Amino acid sequence: MATTTSTPRVPGAPPGPEGLKQGLSRGPDRAFKLLAGGSSAVVVALVVIVGVYLISKAWPSLAANGASFLTSREWSVADPDALRFGIAPLLWVTIISSVVAMAIAVPIAMGVALYLTHYAPARVAKPFAYLVDLLAAVPSIVFGLWGARVLMPYVQPFQDALKSAFGWFPLFAPTAVQAGTIFLASIVLAIMILPIITALSREVFRQTPVGHMEAALALGATRWEMIRTAVLPFGRPGVVSAAMLGLGRALGETIAVTIILSTTTGAFSWSLFFGGETFASKIANAASEFDSPSKTGAYIAAGLVLFLLTFAVNAIARVIIDRRKGFTE
């Protein structure tokens, strides 16, 4: 006759699968599970509702559009019966300003994060990290006013030097715009996203396994060689995901960019030293003109592209975070 025996549970040991199932059947655990699941469902539902709303409002205007929505530089929505609008200049200014901001912010953020986690004394690292994090609490309108009124005179000589040295290249070609350029907006965006990337990178570098670092030092590596061979490889996926989150923040910034950028109606240039509008600033500048469904739908269509763009960036960040999770397990 077969007999079954059960292993006695060691006091203080974590519960097994059966224990977990029994725990979930308790009232408070079941309530917490429903609350957590409901909160997640609400977030997903909100994203779906926003997407459906944008598509439903934008679709009639897109169907009536007489120009190529993705490639045209026209934006004429005054006559509801003759809509002609395209997002090519908006897409260019939005992407190039965010990419330049990332090129400035990411190396600085990595340097600050490495200094705080591996070089700075503890009595310096904590207040320094606190000050960097405080930058995230500064309102966008303050950054916009500071960039347009204070930073611009200091950036202009640097812009002129770049025009003189690399003006043959379309990206640095001289233009008639002197203030409120894409380049200035990119610098302000870089400062705005710096605390996001720094904070996330700092936490990633701090989680580097001590055994990896001690092994590198035991083999005779200097501190920089230890960082290069142990810390940076471990933190690379986390830094990339932090950069993606910063990119999403830069793509959607509205007020600061609206204050800084000079509008150039009907004109276009590939140069960083030109003005223009991003998706967000275009919608903000025209908010008072939403007097008909067709005109409003044209701007909502532009907003839909921005929504999809930021959604794609955040999805990429999520994938990279999942890859990092698999790397650390």
Solvent accessible surface area in square Angstrom, and as a share of the most:
residue,aa,sasa,rsa
1,M,232,1.04
2,A,99,0.76
3,T,112,0.65
4,T,136,0.79
5,T,132,0.77
6,S,104,0.67
7,T,127,0.74
8,P,114,0.72
9,R,153,0.56
10,V,101,0.58
11,P,124,0.78
12,G,83,0.80
13,A,33,0.26
14,P,116,0.73
15,P,65,0.41
16,G,38,0.36
17,P,102,0.64
18,E,132,0.59
19,G,27,0.26
20,L,106,0.53
21,K,145,0.62
22,Q,117,0.52
23,G,13,0.12
24,L,93,0.46
25,S,63,0.41
26,R,152,0.55
27,G,50,0.48
28,P,108,0.68
29,D,55,0.29
30,R,131,0.48
31,A,60,0.47
32,F,141,0.59
33,K,122,0.52
34,L,126,0.62
35,L,124,0.62
36,A,47,0.36
37,G,41,0.39
38,G,34,0.33
39,S,60,0.39
40,S,66,0.43
41,A,60,0.47
42,V,87,0.50
43,V,91,0.52
44,V,93,0.54
45,A,46,0.35
46,L,101,0.50
47,V,58,0.33
48,V,84,0.48
49,I,106,0.54
50,V,66,0.38
51,G,11,0.10
52,V,91,0.52
53,Y,109,0.42
54,L,26,0.13
55,I,94,0.48
56,S,63,0.41
57,K,100,0.42
58,A,0,0.00
59,W,164,0.57
60,P,83,0.52
61,S,2,0.01
62,L,46,0.23
63,A,76,0.59
64,A,61,0.47
65,N,25,0.13
66,G,48,0.46
67,A,17,0.13
68,S,58,0.37
69,F,37,0.15
70,L,112,0.56
71,T,101,0.59
72,S,17,0.11
73,R,138,0.50
74,E,73,0.33
75,W,56,0.20
76,S,56,0.36
77,V,10,0.06
78,A,85,0.66
79,D,69,0.36
80,P,68,0.43
81,D,138,0.72
82,A,55,0.42
83,L,3,0.01
84,R,99,0.36
85,F,0,0.00
86,G,2,0.02
87,I,0,0.00
88,A,26,0.20
89,P,30,0.19
90,L,10,0.05
91,L,52,0.26
92,W,59,0.21
93,V,5,0.03
94,T,2,0.01
95,I,68,0.35
96,I,19,0.10
97,S,2,0.01
98,S,1,0.00
99,V,76,0.43
100,V,23,0.13
101,A,0,0.00
102,M,21,0.10
103,A,69,0.54
104,I,57,0.29
105,A,1,0.01
106,V,31,0.18
107,P,80,0.50
108,I,87,0.44
109,A,0,0.00
110,M,49,0.22
111,G,40,0.38
112,V,31,0.18
113,A,0,0.00
114,L,22,0.11
115,Y,84,0.32
116,L,6,0.03
117,T,33,0.19
118,H,30,0.13
119,Y,98,0.37
120,A,16,0.13
121,P,59,0.37
122,A,89,0.69
123,R,195,0.71
124,V,57,0.33
125,A,14,0.11
126,K,164,0.69
127,P,68,0.43
128,F,73,0.31
129,A,13,0.10
130,Y,142,0.54
131,L,114,0.57
132,V,14,0.08
133,D,53,0.28
134,L,81,0.40
135,L,56,0.28
136,A,65,0.51
137,A,76,0.59
138,V,50,0.29
139,P,77,0.48
140,S,27,0.17
141,I,89,0.45
142,V,72,0.41
143,F,15,0.06
144,G,0,0.00
145,L,88,0.44
146,W,92,0.32
147,G,0,0.00
148,A,20,0.15
149,R,189,0.69
150,V,73,0.42
151,L,26,0.13
152,M,50,0.22
153,P,71,0.45
154,Y,166,0.63
155,V,11,0.06
156,Q,48,0.22
157,P,83,0.52
158,F,114,0.48
159,Q,5,0.02
160,D,63,0.33
161,A,56,0.44
162,L,29,0.14
163,K,23,0.10
164,S,102,0.66
165,A,59,0.46
166,F,90,0.38
167,G,20,0.19
168,W,194,0.68
169,F,88,0.37
170,P,78,0.49
171,L,42,0.21
172,F,46,0.19
173,A,27,0.21
174,P,83,0.52
175,T,28,0.16
176,A,100,0.77
177,V,20,0.11
178,Q,92,0.41
179,A,38,0.30
180,G,4,0.04
181,T,0,0.00
182,I,1,0.00
183,F,16,0.07
184,L,3,0.02
185,A,1,0.01
186,S,0,0.00
187,I,32,0.16
188,V,1,0.00
189,L,3,0.02
190,A,3,0.02
191,I,45,0.23
192,M,7,0.03
193,I,1,0.00
194,L,31,0.15
195,P,2,0.02
196,I,47,0.24
197,I,0,0.00
198,T,0,0.00
199,A,27,0.21
200,L,68,0.34
201,S,0,0.00
202,R,19,0.07
203,E,70,0.31
204,V,16,0.09
205,F,1,0.00
206,R,132,0.48
207,Q,105,0.47
208,T,5,0.03
209,P,49,0.31
210,V,92,0.53
211,G,45,0.44
212,H,95,0.43
213,M,33,0.15
214,E,105,0.47
215,A,54,0.42
216,A,14,0.11
217,L,87,0.43
218,A,88,0.68
219,L,159,0.79
220,G,62,0.60
221,A,26,0.20
222,T,79,0.46
223,R,122,0.45
224,W,129,0.45
225,E,63,0.28
226,M,10,0.04
227,I,1,0.00
228,R,122,0.45
229,T,76,0.44
230,A,11,0.08
231,V,0,0.00
232,L,36,0.18
233,P,45,0.28
234,F,13,0.06
235,G,0,0.00
236,R,145,0.53
237,P,30,0.19
238,G,4,0.04
239,V,11,0.06
240,V,58,0.33
241,S,7,0.05
242,A,1,0.00
243,A,10,0.08
244,M,39,0.17
245,L,64,0.32
246,G,0,0.00
247,L,28,0.14
248,G,12,0.12
249,R,86,0.31
250,A,4,0.03
251,L,8,0.04
252,G,31,0.30
253,E,8,0.04
254,T,39,0.23
255,I,78,0.39
256,A,1,0.00
257,V,3,0.02
258,T,37,0.22
259,I,59,0.30
260,I,9,0.04
261,L,13,0.06
262,S,41,0.26
263,T,79,0.46
264,T,32,0.19
265,T,137,0.80
266,G,86,0.83
267,A,58,0.45
268,F,49,0.21
269,S,26,0.17
270,W,125,0.44
271,S,0,0.00
272,L,6,0.03
273,F,0,0.00
274,F,23,0.10
275,G,1,0.01
276,G,10,0.09
277,E,31,0.14
278,T,5,0.03
279,F,0,0.00
280,A,8,0.07
281,S,1,0.01
282,K,31,0.13
283,I,46,0.23
284,A,40,0.31
285,N,68,0.35
286,A,7,0.05
287,A,56,0.43
288,S,109,0.71
289,E,83,0.37
290,F,71,0.30
291,D,112,0.58
292,S,27,0.17
293,P,121,0.76
294,S,27,0.17
295,K,26,0.11
296,T,32,0.19
297,G,1,0.01
298,A,0,0.00
299,Y,8,0.03
300,I,25,0.13
301,A,1,0.01
302,A,0,0.00
303,G,13,0.12
304,L,21,0.10
305,V,25,0.14
306,L,24,0.12
307,F,49,0.20
308,L,97,0.48
309,L,46,0.23
310,T,27,0.16
311,F,111,0.46
312,A,48,0.37
313,V,13,0.08
314,N,66,0.34
315,A,46,0.36
316,I,90,0.46
317,A,1,0.01
318,R,134,0.49
319,V,89,0.51
320,I,25,0.13
321,I,55,0.28
322,D,73,0.38
323,R,175,0.64
324,R,38,0.14
325,K,124,0.52
326,G,50,0.49
327,F,118,0.49
328,T,63,0.36
329,E,154,0.69
